[in-house]
């Protein structure tokens, strides 16, 4: 309850506005305008690729970006729709419609807020890197594949399947319908996007391509009689500066059960992407993101945006870096970026109708290329096989099935590999005649302890959890050719013990007692001792048989072994 009554919620804008002056405002103003211009084509392209109208993308960028900047935990984070969500949004709309998307987005926002309230902002950063690379590359390939009809101007009369393999089967079947004029527009747009930064790094390639290509296509249509180049207006009708229809969000057990997996995927994806973006930004600015506040800010944004008909929001790495590069200092720059997009939405929607669809396809093809991280994947080829298998599995599941399954199975694989590695690092040593009490320490003086005949020492080095408990059990039962009189279990290097370890230890003590073997514990730290006490295992062993140092344990064990030997000879 302390977490809920004292949440870690402190928006970055509170500290950023202390000592705020005109110099900072000028920097934020320039950065905000530039980021708003850069965000315009991306918001439109992501919306169309997700299966919604450009209006929805702009509204999402305006409202979501404003809330993320106002309530987030990073001073330069820019929020809005991103390419990572395209696949999951498109699938949700296909299965459950726009109302289902609104409910899933709202629930994802609630999950993010709860994650922030329970201070999971730092834990989420430990999502294994191969999973992030795998599903990001999978998303990139999926985005690329969805742009083929618009880029090539394919005339496909049937509904395009959702799955990757069937989709490409349809493309190849109708590839003879390529519109060469549309393809030329797409290739021209792609070249402009690629070469614009080489001419001027501050000039956004996507926006430059949209402005230049839209103007050229308009001239060709109006004065040269060129037909067949589809525009946004042709696809969606004459767009007006009006809010999308507000969604009715009805939460009941049926909708929760149906959409919770999708909501969880949106929340996890949003958390990972926003915190990765914040981490990259911190590396450039030297600031430190409040991860829990960032999650809550993202959560609130995703709870508000669907009410206005918007799609999921998260921190956008490219726009955040653009903000930093152009001098953005505080969340005011992010708020200005939202105002710029709002002004474009109110006064420039007729011009957006003229943008060719093949030009937007080119923008998304470059987005997918930048997302693919092929250089990173190439560099990871020599990583441990377990990591590579997680990466490849996550990638294939994302492409062939969907992101929900990819994240779930990818996380499961990563957990299994992690547990295997931890259990492999937990070793069990056996001593039967002598041992050096100073072994494994920084002590220069060696203390060699003689063990009575019939005394065996088993030293556990590492966590005594379910992954290592079986290994310990096998070592205890199969190392001795003859049954010992006393077993010393040395636990100085055991940081914690879980319920499986406790259970195995309890069974060992009970079976040892039945065989007439005494158990002595050595080097038990406070946390392990507390666990033993709570599970009542300390009641199964005499108090003097739980020792804090191996020298004491050997004295006790030797004495017990001697008594056992005497009693057996008589």
N, C-alpha and C positions, 0 to 999 in steps of 0.2 A: 504493500500500500504506500510505502514511502516513495517509491518510484512515481506513482500516479499523483501524489500530493506535492511532489517536488520534481517535476519533469525537467529534463535537460533541454529546455527550449529557450534559446537566446538568439534571435535573428541577427545576422551580421550587420544589418542596416542600422541597428541601435548604436553600435560602437563606431560605425563608419561615419555617422553624421556628427560625431563629436569633433569640434574644430573644423567642420566643413566650411570651405571658402570658395571664392569665385574661380580660383585657379583649378581646384579639383572639379568644379562644375563644368568648366570649359573642356577639361579632359574627358569627363563623363559624357558631355553633350556630343563631342565629335565621335567618340567610340560608340555611343548609343545609336547615332544616325547611321554609321557605317554598318553596324551589326544588324540594324533593322532592314537595311537594303540587302545585305547578304542573306538574311533569313527569309526574305520574301519568296524567291523562287523555290527554296527548299520546303517551305511550309506548303506551297501550292503543289509541288511535285509529290511530297510525302502523302498529302491528302488524297490526291488522285490515285496513286499507287495502292493506297489502303482501301480504296473502294468508296470514298466519300467525295464531296464536291470541294473545289478550291476554297469556297467560302468557309467551310468547316475548318480547313487547315489554318486559314488566317485568324479566325476567331480563337482557335486553340492557342496559336502563338501569342496572340494579344493577351488573353486572360491568363493562360498558364504561365507565360513569361513574366507577367506582372506579379503574380502571386509568388512564384519561385524567387524572384528578386526581393520582394517585400518580406517574405517570411523564411527564406532559406538560410543555411548556415555558412554559405560561402559568399564573399563580397563581390566576386566577379562572375559567378555562375549565370549562364544564360539558359533558360528553360524553353521548351517548346516541343512540337512533334519531331520525332527522329526516325531515321531509316530502320532502326532496330525493331520498331513496333509494327512495321508494315505487314509482315507475315502474319503475326498473331491477330492484328486488327482485321485483316482481310478474311481470315478463317472464321473469326467470331461473327462477322457480318453475314458471311455465307451460311452459317449454321443457325444463328439466333437473331439476325437482323440488327438494325440500329438500336432498338430498345435493349437487346441483349448486350450490345457493346457498352451502352450507357451504364447498365447495372454492373457489368464486370469492371469497368473503369472506376466506378464509385466504390465498389468493394476493394479494389486494389488500393485506392486512396486510403481507405480505412486500415488495411493491412500495413501500409507504410507508416501511418500515424502510430499504430500500435508498436511497430518495430522501433520507432523513435522513442516512444514512451518507455519501453522496456530496455532502452539503451543498447540496441543491437547494431548501432551504426558502425562500431568498430569491428564487430564480428563479421558483418557482411563483406568486409574488405578481404577476408580470408577465403573467399571463393577461389578454388584452384585456377591458376592462370590458364592451363590447357582447356578448361571448360569455356572460359571467356573467349579465348582465341577460336575454339572449335565452333561455338554457336554464332560468333560474329562472322566468321568466314562462311558458314552455312547460310546466314541471313543475307550476306552479300551476294552469294550465288543465286539465291531465290529472288532477290530484288532484280538482279540482272535478267533472269529468265522471264520475269513478268513484263519487261519493257520491249521485248522483241516485236510484238504486233505493232506497237506505236512507232518504234524506230524504223522498221522496215515497211510500214504501211500495209501489213498483211490484211487481206480480206477474208476473214474467218466467219462464216455464217452461223456456225454452231457455238454453243457455250464452251468456253475454254475450261478444261478440267483443273481442279485445284492441285492435284499431286504433280510432282516434278516430272516424272517419267512420262505420264500420259500427256502432260502439257507440251513437252517437246515433241511427242509423237504427232500432235495436232499441228505444231509449227512446221514440221518437215512435210506434212501432207499438203499444207496450203502455201508452201514456200514459193510456188510458181506464181502466186498472186502479188509478189513484191511490187510496190509502187516506187519506181526509180526516183521520182521527184521528191517524195517523202524521205526516201533513204538519203538523197543528196542533202536535204535540209538537216537530217539527223547527223550525218557525217560532218557537215559544215559547223554545226553547233558543237560537236565533240572537239573539233580542231580548235575552235575559238576558246573553249573551256581549258584545253590543255596548254595553249600557247600564250594566253593572256597574262598569267603570272610571270612568264619569262620576259614579257615586255615591261610589266609594272606589277610588282608583288602586292601592292596595296589595292589593285583593281580586282574585284571579285569576278572570276571567270564565268560563273554560272549566270550572274546578272548581265554581264556584258554580252554573253551569247544570246540571252533572251531578248535584250533590247535590239541588238543588231539583226538577228535572224527574224524577229517579229516584224521589224521595219521592212526588211527585204521581202518577206513573204507577202506583206500587205501591198507593197508596190507591184509585185508579180501578179497578185490577184486582181488589183484594181486597174492596172494599166497594161498588163501583158496577157490577161485572160487565162492565166494558169489556174487549173482546177485540181482537186484531189488531195490538197494538203489540209488535213483536218486540224482545227484549232480547238481551244478550250470552249469557245462559244458554240462551235458545231457539236461538240460532245455533250455539253451540259446546258445548252440554251443560253439566253442572254442573262448573265449573272448580275444581280443587283446588290447594292450595299445594305443587305438586310440580315438580321441575325437568323441562324438556322432555327428550325423548330425546336423549342425546349423539350427535353426528354422527360418522360414520366418515369421516375425511378421507383419501382415497387419491389421492396425487399420482402420476400417470404421464404419459407423453408424450401419450397420447390425451386425458386430461382437461385437461391444460395447454393443448394446442392448441385444444380445444373451448371452454374457458372463459376463456382469457387476455383476449380483447376485453372481456368483461364485468368481469373482475377489474380491468383497466386503467381502465375507466369508473368503477368503485366507488372505486378509489384516487385518480383525478384529482378526482372529485367530493368525496371526503372531504378531500383536501388543500386544495382551493379553499375549501370551506365552513369548515373548521376554522381556516385561516389568515385568512380574512376575519373570522371571529368574533373571533379573537385580536387582529387589527388594530383592530377596533371597540372591544374591551375596553381595549387599550392607550391609545386615545384618551380613554377615560373615567378610567382609573386612573393614567396617566402612566408605567406600567411598560413594559418592552420584552420582548416574547416571544422566546424562543430558538426560532426557526422549525424548525431541524433537530431539536431535542429534541421539539418538538411533533409533528412528522411521525412520529418513531420511537415516541413514546407512543401516538399514534393507530394506528400499525401494529401494535404489540404488542397493543393492545386488540382489533383486528380479527382477530388470529391466535388469541386466546384465546376470544373470544365464541362463534364457531361451534362450538367443541368442546362447549359447553354448549347447543347448539341455537339460539343467538342469531342476530340479523341485523346488518348493518353498522352501525358506530358512527362518529360524527364530532362535532366541536364544534357546539353548538347556540346560535345567536346569541340567541334569545329567552330561553332559560334562563340563559345567561351574563349577559345584561343584568339579568335578575331577580336574579341572585346579587349583582351589583354594587350595584343599587338598594337591596337589603335589607341591605347592610353587609358582604358577603363580602370577606375580606381575603386569604385564603390557600387553598391546595388542600384544607385541612381542611374547608372549607364544601362542596366537591364530594364529599368522602368521606362527610360527614354526610348529604348528599342521597341518596347510594346506600344508606346504612343505613336512612333513612326509608322508601325504596321497598321495601327488603327486609322491613321490619317490616309494611308494608302487604300485601306479597305473602304473608307467613306468616300474618297474622291477619285480613285483611279481604277475602280472595278471595270468600267467599260474597256479600258486598255488591256486588262488581263484577259478579256474574251478573245483577243487577237493572237495570243501566244500559241504557236504550233505545238501539237501534242508530241511530235517527233523531237522537238527541241527540249521539252521536259523529259522525254525518255533519255536523251543524251545526258542531261543533268544527273539523272538517277543512275545511269551507267557509270558515270564518274564517281558518284557517291559509293556505289557498290565496289568499284575498283579500290577506292581509298579504304573502305571497310574491310576488304578481304584480308589484308595483312599478310600477303603471300610471302613477303620477306621474313616476317616473324615465323611463319610456318616452316619456311626453308631453314631458318636458323635453329628451329627446335627439332629438326630431323635427327640430330645426334643426341637428344635428351634421353633419359631413361625410357625403356620400352613401355613401362606402365603409363607415363605421362603422354607419350605419343598415342597409345591405344585409347586413352580418354579423349584426346583431341580428335582423333579420327572418328571415334564412335559418336561423339557429340555432333561433329560436322555432318556425318551421314544421316543421323537421326533427324537433324534440323532440316536437311534437304529432302529426304525421302518421306519422312512423316511430318512432324510439326515441332515447334519450339517447346511446347509444354512437355512432351515426351523427352525431348533432347535434354532439357534442364534437369528433369527428374532423374533420368537414368544416368546422365553425366555426373550429377551430384552423388548418386549412389555408387558409381564406379570409383569416384574420387575418394569417397569415405572408405570403401573397401581397400583401396590401394594404400591409403593413409594408415589404416589399422594394421595392414600387413607389414608396412615398413616399421611402425612403432613396435609391433610384436617381434619383428626380426631384430630390432635394436635391444630388446629385453633379453638378456642372457642369464644363464644359470651356471654357476661354477660349483664344482664339488671338491671338497678337501677331505682326506681320510687319515692323514698322519700328522702333518704340521701345517700351520698357516702363518703368514706374516700379517700381524695386526695393522701394520702401516702400509700395506700394499694398496695402491690406488689412492694414496693421499700425498700431500706435499711434505710429510714428515721425513727427515733425513735419517732419524734413528729407527732401526728396525726392531720389532718386537716379535720374535718367533715363538709361537705357542705350540706346545706339544699336546696332541690329542690322545686321550686314552683309547686303548683298543675297544672298538665298538661304538665310537663317537664319529659321526659324519656331519660335515658342515656343507650346507647348500646356500650359496650366496646369490640373491636375486638382484640383478643390476638393471633397473628400469621400472616403469609402471607395472604394477601387478594387477592387470585388468583382464577382461575375458579373452583378449587376443593372446596373452602370454600365460594364462592360468593353465591351459592344457599342456603347453610346453613344460612348465614346471612340474606338473603332475607326472608326465612321462619320464622326466629326468630322475625324479625321486624314486620311481618304481623300477627303473631299469639300469641304474648305475652300479648298484651294489651286488656283488656275487653272493654275499652273505648278509643276513638281516642284521642291521645295527641295533645297538642298545639304546642310543640316544641320537636324535636328529636335532642339530642346531640349524635354524632357518635365519640366516643373516639378512637383514632388511635395511641396512644403512643407506642404500642407494635406491630405495623404493619411495618415490615422491607421493604416491597415492595408491589405494587399493579399492577396486570396485566390488559390486555385489557378487560377481562371478568368482573373483579372487577370494573373497571372504568365504563363499560357499565351498570352493575347492580346499581352502585351508581348513575349514571345519571338518570336511570329510577326511582329510589327511590326519587330523588330530584324532578323530574317532576311530579310524581304522588302525592307526598306530597304537592307540591305547588297547585295542582288542588284541594286537600282536605283542603287547607288553613293551612297546617302544615309547620312551618319554620324548616330549617335544620341548625345546627351548627356543625362544625368540630373542634375537639380538638386534640392536641398533634401530629399534622402532621409534620413528619420529612422532611428534604430537598428533598430526592429522591421522596417521595410520593407527596410532593407539586409540584415538577417539572412535575411529571406525570399528576397531576390535571391540571396544566397550559397548557401542550401540548394538552390535550384533551378538553381544554376550559371549564372544569367543574367549575373552579374557577370563571368564568363569570356568572354562574348560582346562585352563593351565594354571598351576600354582603361581602366586604373585612373584615369587623369587625366580621363576623360570622365564619372566619377561624382563630382559636386561637392556640397559642403554648402551653397553659397549661389549665388544666381542671377548675381551679379556675376562670380564665377569661371567659371560655366558659359558666360556670354556671351563672356568673353575666349577661352575654349577654342573655342567654336563659331565665333566670328568668324575666329579663326586657321585653323581647319579649312576654313571656307568660302573664305577667301582662297587657301589652298593648292589647293583644288579648282578655283577659278576660273583660277589660274595654269596648273595642269596641263592644263585643258581648252583654254585659248587656245594652248598650245604643242603 
